[in-house]
């Protein structure tokens, strides 16, 4: 594959700088992924974007929004693309299906599969596929097949070695699994209880039939998928005010009106003594809350309407939980030496102390048994699979699948 245009030296310098950073932080670990990310001109697939924005290592470039400013399409940050390419383990001669098109990632995949392989990229939005087709052809990747379709439905393609999903998915479409070769790999940014992880799944044949099992799971964020597998979180406005919104990924609590008077109670505050480093990843803490708390959700506060009823550190995204007539959320503060962070809990409602104590106990259990350890094993079973065939600490029911989250032995 060759680029037919002459690019500025600054683009080459910035691209190499990005790749150097990704090699240093561990997102690139193979010479193959390093080579293709040094070769393919990222900026050429994001026309009209300043070079410094195109080559920001950790920030995506938004390419399409709706009339309300909701993001519909983007070119993922180099860090996310590198991470998922490493998870996909694409080899020369493979047939790869990319779900969620843009052009750039398909170019990377075309380089990885080589002349003996095949890349098919599909998107539900014709404006996205038209753009991808044009950019791929302009830059020498005209052998990539570009399809406009809802990829949750069966596609006219032969068996696939790797399915790489580059849009945020709430469910696993049966068509993705059906199109995989035996032993094939599915890499997908899957949303579970409001948390998104890029998961590399492989097919496993168990006693009761085949299922998917995670090989790796990494924190990520993606524009949500459109079409038949699209899914919106449900928003509960506490006490009917737009100030405090609790977001639930798998349905609202059975009787959400029980929270109506929660904010009329004084805020109960508890510091837990659980301390972490400033840059420590908390992916296992997030998953521990999602697994252990039935009423797990996330909280957002409208900054324009904020009256101080709640005081999260991040007003747009705080880990939270609801239990009947009370809700609580995590907060943090710097330690006295300013080198670490301590976790605390704020709770509002008639049972604020009890719920705060429950969250504090969960934090201490995470610190003792899960902190710094492996992520839970994530398995995907067909919808309708009986409970006794699913080893799990938490089962999340979707439309097409049942997602199992299980901690490995401590």
C-alpha positions in Angstrom: 0.0 0.0 0.0 1.4 3.4 -0.8 0.3 6.9 -0.1 0.2 8.9 -3.4 0.4 12.3 -1.8 3.5 14.1 -0.3 2.9 14.8 3.3 4.5 17.6 5.4 7.5 16.7 7.5 5.7 17.9 10.6 3.1 15.2 10.1 5.7 12.5 10.0 7.4 14.0 13.1 4.1 14.1 15.0 3.1 10.6 13.9 6.4 9.1 15.1 6.0 11.0 18.4 2.6 9.5 18.9 3.9 6.0 18.2 6.9 6.5 20.5 4.5 7.5 23.3 2.3 4.5 22.7 5.3 2.1 22.7 6.5 3.7 26.0 3.1 3.4 27.8 2.5 -0.2 26.6 -0.4 0.4 24.3 1.8 -0.8 21.4 3.6 -4.0 22.1 4.1 -5.6 18.7 6.4 -4.6 15.9 3.5 -5.1 13.4 1.2 -2.6 15.0 4.1 -0.2 15.5 5.0 -0.4 11.8 1.5 0.3 10.4 0.9 3.2 12.8 4.1 4.8 11.7 3.3 4.2 8.0 -0.3 5.2 7.5 -0.8 9.0 7.4 -3.5 9.5 10.1 -4.0 13.1 9.2 -5.0 12.2 5.7 -8.0 10.3 7.0 -9.1 13.3 9.0 -9.1 16.1 6.4 -9.6 19.7 7.6 -8.2 18.8 11.1 -5.2 20.7 12.3 -2.1 18.4 12.6 -1.8 18.9 16.4 -5.4 17.7 16.8 -5.0 14.8 14.4 -2.0 13.6 16.3 -3.2 14.0 19.8 -2.2 10.6 21.3 -5.2 10.3 23.7 -8.0 12.3 22.1 -10.5 11.3 19.5 -11.5 13.5 16.5 -15.3 13.9 16.2 -16.4 13.7 12.6 -20.2 13.9 12.8 -22.7 15.2 15.4 -26.5 15.5 15.3 -28.5 18.7 15.6 -28.3 18.5 19.4 -24.5 18.1 19.4 -24.7 14.3 20.2 -21.6 12.6 18.7 -22.5 10.2 16.0 -19.2 9.3 14.4 -15.5 9.8 15.3 -12.0 8.8 14.5 -10.7 7.1 17.7 -7.7 8.4 19.6 -4.4 6.7 18.5 -4.2 5.1 21.9 -7.6 3.4 21.5 -6.8 2.3 18.0 -3.4 0.8 19.0 -4.9 -0.9 22.0 -7.7 -2.6 20.0 -5.3 -3.6 17.1 -3.1 -5.3 19.7 -6.1 -7.1 21.1 -7.2 -8.2 17.6 -3.9 -9.9 16.9 -4.5 -9.6 13.1 -2.1 -11.7 11.0 -1.2 -11.7 7.2 -3.7 -13.5 5.1 -6.6 -13.1 7.5 -10.1 -11.9 6.6 -11.2 -9.1 9.0 -14.6 -7.5 9.4 -14.6 -3.9 10.9 -18.0 -2.7 12.2 -18.1 1.0 12.4 -16.3 2.6 9.5 -14.1 5.7 9.1 -11.3 4.7 6.8 -8.3 5.0 9.0 -8.7 1.8 11.0 -9.5 -0.1 7.8 -6.2 1.2 6.4 -4.3 -0.1 9.4 -6.1 -3.5 9.0 -5.3 -3.6 5.3 -1.6 -3.2 6.1 -1.8 -5.9 8.7 -3.5 -8.5 6.6 -1.3 -7.8 3.6 -2.1 -8.6 -0.1 -3.3 -12.1 0.7 -5.8 -11.0 3.3 -9.1 -9.1 3.1 -10.7 -6.3 5.0 -14.4 -5.5 5.0 -15.6 -2.3 6.8 -19.3 -1.7 7.4 -21.3 1.2 8.7 -25.1 1.9 8.9 -24.6 5.6 7.9 -24.1 6.1 4.1 -22.4 9.5 4.7 -19.8 7.7 6.8 -19.2 4.9 4.3 -19.1 7.3 1.3 -16.4 9.3 3.2 -14.5 6.1 4.1 -14.6 4.8 0.5 -13.3 8.1 -0.9 -10.4 8.4 1.6 -9.4 4.7 1.3 -9.3 5.0 -2.5 -7.4 8.2 -2.5 -4.7 6.7 -0.3 -4.2 3.4 -2.1 -6.5 1.1 0.0 -9.0 0.5 -2.8 -9.1 -3.2 -2.1 -10.9 -2.7 1.2 -14.6 -3.6 0.8 -16.9 -0.9 2.2 -20.5 -1.8 2.9 -23.5 0.3 4.0 -25.6 -1.9 6.3 -26.8 -2.6 9.8 -24.0 -4.9 10.9 -26.2 -6.5 13.5 -27.9 -8.3 10.6 -26.1 -11.1 8.6 -23.7 -9.7 5.9 -22.8 -11.1 2.5 -19.3 -12.1 3.6 -17.4 -15.3 4.0 -16.2 -16.6 7.4 -14.2 -14.1 9.3 -11.0 -14.5 11.3 -11.4 -11.3 13.3 -14.5 -9.1 13.9 -13.4 -5.7 15.2 -16.2 -3.4 16.4 -15.3 0.2 16.5 -18.6 1.6 17.9 -19.8 1.3 21.4 -22.0 -1.8 21.7 -24.6 -2.6 24.4 -25.2 -6.1 23.2 -23.5 -8.8 21.1 -25.3 -9.4 17.9 -25.7 -13.1 17.0 -24.5 -12.3 13.4 -21.1 -11.3 14.7 -20.6 -14.7 16.3 -22.1 -16.6 13.4 -19.7 -15.0 10.9 -16.6 -15.9 13.0 -14.5 -18.9 12.0 -14.0 -21.6 14.7 -11.5 -20.1 17.1 -12.0 -16.6 15.7 -11.7 -13.5 17.7 -14.2 -10.7 18.5 -12.9 -7.4 19.8 -15.7 -5.1 20.9 -16.2 -2.0 23.1 -19.0 -3.5 25.3 -21.1 -1.5 27.7 -22.0 -3.3 30.9 -24.0 -1.5 33.6 -22.8 1.8 32.2 -19.1 0.9 32.0 -17.4 0.3 28.7 -14.5 -2.1 28.2 -12.7 -3.0 25.0 -12.9 -6.8 25.2 -11.1 -9.4 23.2 -13.3 -12.5 23.1 -12.4 -15.9 21.8 -14.9 -18.8 21.2 -15.0 -21.6 23.8 -16.9 -24.8 23.5 -18.3 -25.8 26.9 -20.4 -28.7 28.2 -23.6 -27.1 27.1 -22.4 -25.5 23.9 -20.2 -22.6 22.6 -19.8 -19.3 24.3 -17.4 -16.3 24.2 -14.8 -15.7 26.9 -12.7 -12.6 27.5 -9.0 -12.8 26.9 -8.4 -9.1 27.8 -10.5 -6.1 28.8 -9.4 -2.5 28.7 -11.1 0.8 29.8 -12.3 2.8 26.8 -15.0 5.2 25.5 -16.8 5.1 22.2 -19.6 6.7 20.3 -22.7 4.5 20.8 -23.8 2.1 18.1 -26.8 2.9 16.0 -29.3 0.5 14.5 -31.1 -2.5 15.9 -28.5 -3.1 18.7 -28.5 0.6 19.7 -29.5 1.2 23.4 -29.9 4.3 25.5 -29.3 4.6 29.2 -32.3 5.6 31.2 -32.1 8.8 33.2 -33.8 9.2 36.7 -34.0 12.8 37.8 -33.9 12.8 41.6 -36.9 14.5 43.1 -38.0 15.6 39.7 -35.3 18.2 39.4 -33.0 18.3 36.4 -30.0 19.1 38.7 -29.2 15.5 39.7 -29.5 12.7 37.1 -28.9 9.0 37.9 -28.1 6.9 34.8 -29.1 3.3 34.6 -27.9 1.0 31.8 -30.2 -2.0 32.5 -33.5 -0.4 33.5 -34.6 1.9 36.3 -35.2 0.7 39.9 -38.5 -1.1 40.4 -40.1 1.9 42.2 -38.0 5.0 41.3 -40.4 7.3 43.1 -39.1 6.0 46.4 -36.2 8.4 45.9 -38.4 11.5 45.7 -37.6 12.6 49.2 -34.0 11.6 49.4 -32.6 15.1 49.0 -34.7 16.4 51.9 -32.4 14.5 54.3 -29.0 15.9 55.4 -26.1 14.6 53.4 -24.2 11.8 55.2 -20.4 11.9 54.6 -18.0 9.1 55.3 -14.3 8.8 54.6 -13.1 5.2 54.2 -9.3 5.2 54.6 -9.0 3.5 51.2 -6.1 5.4 49.5 -4.7 5.1 46.0 -2.0 6.7 43.9 -2.7 9.7 41.8 -2.4 7.9 38.5 -3.6 4.4 39.6 -6.1 2.7 37.3 -9.4 2.0 39.0 -10.9 -0.3 36.4 -11.3 -3.2 38.9 -12.9 -0.8 41.4 -15.5 0.2 38.9 -16.2 -3.4 38.0 -16.4 -4.4 41.7 -19.2 -1.8 42.2 -21.0 -2.9 39.1 -20.8 -6.6 40.2 -21.6 -6.2 43.9 -24.2 -3.4 44.0 -27.6 -4.3 42.5 -28.5 -0.6 42.3 -25.3 0.5 40.6 -25.5 3.5 38.4 -23.6 6.7 37.5 -24.5 10.2 38.6 -24.3 13.5 36.6 -25.0 17.0 37.9 -26.2 19.8 35.6 -23.6 22.5 36.4 -26.0 25.3 35.3 -28.6 24.2 37.9 -26.2 23.0 40.6 -27.4 24.1 44.1 -24.8 22.0 46.1 -27.2 19.3 47.2 -24.6 16.8 46.0 -20.8 17.5 45.7 -19.2 15.0 43.4 -15.6 15.6 42.3 -16.6 15.0 38.6 -20.0 16.5 38.0 -20.4 14.6 34.7 -19.6 11.1 35.8 -19.6 9.7 39.4 -19.9 6.1 40.5 -23.2 5.8 42.4 -25.7 3.3 43.8 -29.4 3.3 44.7 -31.0 1.2 47.4 -34.8 1.7 47.7 -35.3 5.2 49.1 -31.6 6.3 49.4 -28.7 7.0 46.9 -25.0 7.3 47.4 -21.9 8.2 45.3 -18.2 8.1 45.6 -16.0 11.1 46.3 -12.2 11.6 46.7 -9.9 14.0 48.4 -6.1 14.5 48.4 -4.2 13.1 51.4 -2.2 15.5 53.6 1.0 14.9 51.7 -0.8 15.7 48.4 0.6 12.5 46.8 -2.4 10.2 47.1 -6.2 10.1 47.0 -8.6 8.9 49.6 -12.1 7.5 48.8 -15.2 8.7 50.6 -19.0 8.2 50.3 -21.8 10.7 50.3 -25.3 9.4 50.8 -28.8 11.0 50.9 -32.0 9.5 52.1 -33.6 8.0 55.2 -31.1 5.1 55.2 -28.0 7.2 54.2 -25.7 5.8 57.0 -26.5 2.2 56.1 -25.9 2.7 52.4 -22.7 4.7 53.0 -21.4 1.9 55.3 -22.3 -0.7 52.6 -20.3 1.2 50.0 -17.4 1.7 52.4 -17.3 -2.1 53.1 -17.3 -2.7 49.4 -14.3 -0.3 48.9 -12.4 -2.0 51.7 -13.1 -5.5 50.2 -11.8 -4.2 46.9 -8.7 -2.9 48.5 -8.0 -6.2 50.3 -8.9 -8.6 47.5 -9.2 -7.0 44.0 -7.0 -3.9 43.9 -4.1 -4.4 41.4 -5.4 -7.8 40.5 -7.0 -9.2 37.3 -10.2 -7.9 35.8 -13.3 -10.1 36.0 -13.7 -12.8 33.4 -16.4 -11.8 31.0 -18.4 -14.5 29.2 -21.2 -14.2 26.6 -23.9 -16.8 26.4 -27.0 -16.8 24.1 -30.2 -15.3 25.6 -32.2 -18.0 27.2 -29.2 -19.9 28.6 -30.3 -21.2 32.1 -28.7 -19.7 35.2 -27.2 -23.1 36.2 -25.2 -23.1 33.0 -23.6 -19.7 33.7 -20.8 -19.4 36.3 -21.1 -15.8 37.5 -20.9 -13.3 40.2 -23.3 -11.1 38.2 -25.4 -11.8 35.1 -26.5 -8.9 32.9 -29.4 -9.8 30.6 -29.4 -8.1 27.2 -31.7 -8.7 24.2 -29.5 -11.3 22.3 -27.2 -12.4 25.1 -26.5 -13.0 28.8 -23.2 -11.4 30.0 -21.5 -13.1 32.9 -19.0 -11.3 35.1 -16.9 -13.6 37.3 -13.9 -12.7 39.5 -11.0 -15.1 39.2 -9.8 -16.6 42.5 -8.4 -13.9 44.7 
